[in-house]
């Protein structure tokens, strides 16, 4: 079975975020990018499926600063193939453009299963997973917390309040949005990542242009404005 995991690198919210001169976007000059938390869960779920069956795992990511480290880390965890999508990503892209860029590469790979993170903290115009499913013409189920593969079908497990577990069956190929893997993402030592840097190869796929159509147009981006201050009341309870 072929599994593809497109991952999104997002701004690290620990860093101070500033607005660029246009007033409509973040200043990307000094931003540090990290892997989206839910995409890390998707990688772990893909590796777990590989360990239970003869599966081939491919991880895709857009070309931004730090992407090589993320891809080599995925290799150290057990990914068989890592691909960097080369394009004009440095200034930031919306979910529609990112989904289209991933879709072109995914079509070439012809996977049985696509696992994405269920959302990202910069998905302001729709999560990437459902958009990829739409562009690929595949069914989508989101907020998944476990997967079983049986007879060409995926049994997707969803968690509900009160400790309830629901199961949904979908024919493959399909796209699943992972909320949580069946176990926490595994830790890999720096030495293992460095070993992957020497033995693994990051493939590249180039795209001519990014198509951002379908997303919202940002007219203004600003820090929360200060409203009226609170009034402190003096005296006793009466």
C-alpha positions in Angstrom: 0.0 0.0 0.0 1.2 3.5 -0.9 0.7 6.2 1.8 1.4 9.9 1.2 1.7 12.4 4.0 1.8 16.1 2.9 3.0 18.2 5.7 2.8 21.9 6.3 5.4 24.0 8.0 3.9 26.8 10.0 5.2 29.9 11.9 6.4 29.1 15.4 4.0 30.9 17.7 6.8 31.2 20.3 8.4 33.8 18.0 7.2 37.4 17.9 4.9 37.9 14.9 5.1 41.2 13.1 3.1 42.6 10.2 4.9 43.5 7.0 4.7 47.0 5.3 1.7 46.1 3.2 -0.4 45.6 6.3 -2.0 42.5 4.9 0.5 39.7 5.8 3.0 38.6 8.3 6.7 39.6 7.9 8.3 36.3 6.9 11.9 37.6 7.0 12.9 36.3 10.4 10.1 33.8 11.1 11.0 30.3 12.3 9.0 27.5 10.8 8.1 24.3 12.5 6.1 21.2 11.4 2.4 21.6 12.0 1.4 19.7 15.2 -1.3 17.6 13.5 0.9 16.8 10.5 3.4 15.3 12.9 0.6 13.1 14.1 -0.2 12.1 10.5 3.4 11.0 10.0 3.3 8.9 13.1 0.0 7.2 12.0 1.6 6.5 8.6 4.6 4.9 10.2 2.4 2.7 12.4 0.5 1.5 9.4 3.8 0.7 7.7 4.9 -1.3 10.7 1.7 -3.4 10.5 1.8 -4.0 6.8 3.9 -3.8 3.7 3.4 -0.1 3.1 5.5 2.6 1.5 5.4 6.0 3.1 6.2 9.2 1.2 6.3 12.6 3.0 5.8 15.9 1.0 6.6 19.4 2.1 6.8 22.9 0.6 10.2 24.5 0.2 10.6 26.9 3.1 13.4 27.5 5.6 14.0 24.4 7.7 12.1 22.0 5.5 15.2 19.7 5.0 15.5 19.2 8.7 11.8 18.2 8.9 12.1 15.8 6.0 15.2 14.1 7.3 13.5 13.7 10.7 10.6 12.0 8.9 13.1 9.7 7.2 14.7 8.9 10.6 11.2 8.0 11.9 10.7 5.5 9.1 9.5 7.3 5.9 10.7 5.6 2.7 10.6 8.7 0.5 10.8 12.4 1.1 9.9 15.1 -1.5 10.4 18.9 -1.4 7.9 20.9 -3.5 9.9 23.8 -5.0 8.1 27.0 -5.7 7.6 30.6 -4.4 6.5 29.6 -0.9 8.7 32.1 1.1 6.2 34.9 1.1 3.5 32.6 2.4 0.6 30.9 0.6 -3.0 30.2 1.4 -4.5 26.7 1.9 -5.9 26.5 -1.7 -2.5 27.2 -3.3 -0.7 24.7 -1.0 -3.3 22.0 -1.6 -3.0 22.5 -5.4 0.8 22.3 -5.2 0.5 19.0 -3.2 -2.1 17.6 -5.5 0.1 17.7 -8.6 2.8 15.7 -6.8 0.3 13.3 -5.2 -1.2 12.4 -8.6 2.2 11.3 -9.8 2.6 9.0 -6.7 -0.8 7.4 -7.1 -1.3 6.6 -3.4 -3.9 4.3 -1.8 -4.1 6.6 1.2 -3.3 10.2 1.9 -3.0 11.3 5.5 -3.0 15.0 6.4 -3.1 16.9 9.7 -6.7 17.8 10.4 -5.9 21.5 10.6 -3.1 24.1 11.1 -3.1 27.3 13.1 -2.6 29.3 9.9 -5.5 27.6 8.0 -7.7 30.7 7.7 -9.4 29.8 4.5 -10.1 26.1 4.9 -8.0 23.1 6.0 -5.6 21.7 3.5 -6.9 18.1 3.7 -10.4 18.5 2.4 -9.1 20.7 -0.4 -6.6 18.0 -1.5 -9.4 15.5 -1.4 -11.6 17.7 -3.6 -8.8 18.3 -6.1 -8.0 14.6 -6.2 -11.6 13.5 -6.4 -11.3 11.3 -3.3 -13.5 10.9 -0.3 -12.4 12.7 2.9 -12.9 11.9 6.6 -11.5 14.2 9.2 -10.7 14.2 13.0 -9.4 10.7 12.9 -7.7 9.0 15.9 -6.9 5.6 14.5 -7.0 3.6 11.3 -7.3 -0.1 10.3 -6.9 -1.3 6.7 -9.1 -4.2 5.7 -9.8 -5.6 2.2 -9.1 -2.4 0.3 -11.0 -0.2 2.8 -10.0 2.1 5.7 -11.7 1.8 9.0 -11.4 5.3 10.5 -11.9 5.8 14.2 -13.3 9.0 15.6 -13.4 10.0 19.2 -16.5 11.6 20.7 -17.3 13.1 24.1 -18.0 10.7 26.9 -15.4 8.2 25.8 -17.4 7.1 22.7 -15.5 5.8 19.6 -17.1 5.9 16.2 -15.9 3.9 13.2 -16.4 5.0 9.6 -15.6 2.8 6.6 -14.3 4.3 3.4 -13.1 2.7 0.1 -9.5 3.4 -0.9 -8.1 5.6 -2.2 -9.1 8.2 0.3 -7.8 11.2 2.2 -8.0 11.2 6.0 -7.4 14.1 8.4 -5.5 13.0 11.4 -6.3 14.6 14.8 -4.2 12.1 16.8 -2.2 9.0 15.9 -2.7 5.8 17.9 0.4 6.7 19.9 2.3 10.0 20.4 4.8 10.9 17.7 8.0 9.1 18.4 11.2 10.8 19.4 14.3 10.4 17.3 17.8 11.1 18.5 19.8 13.8 16.7 22.4 11.1 15.9 19.7 9.2 13.9 18.7 12.3 12.1 22.3 13.0 11.1 22.6 9.5 9.9 19.5 10.0 7.7 21.1 13.2 6.3 24.0 11.1 5.0 22.0 8.2 3.6 18.7 9.6 2.5 18.0 11.8 -0.5 15.4 14.6 -0.7 13.7 14.5 -4.1 12.5 17.8 -5.6 9.3 18.5 -7.6 9.1 22.0 -9.2 5.8 23.9 -9.8 5.5 26.7 -12.3 3.2 29.0 -10.3 1.0 29.0 -7.2 -2.7 29.3 -7.8 -4.3 31.0 -4.8 -7.7 31.4 -6.3 -10.7 30.5 -4.0 -9.1 31.9 -0.9 -10.1 35.2 0.8 -8.4 38.5 0.0 -6.9 40.0 3.2 -7.5 43.7 3.3 -6.0 44.4 6.7 -4.0 42.6 9.3 -3.5 44.2 12.7 -2.8 43.6 16.3 -5.9 43.6 18.6 -6.8 47.2 19.2 -7.2 48.5 22.8 -10.8 49.2 23.8 -12.1 51.0 26.8 -10.3 50.2 30.1 -12.1 48.5 32.9 -13.5 50.7 35.7 -12.5 49.6 39.2 -15.3 50.1 41.7 -14.4 51.1 45.3 -16.4 50.4 48.5 -17.9 47.4 50.1 -20.3 44.8 48.7 -23.4 46.9 49.5 
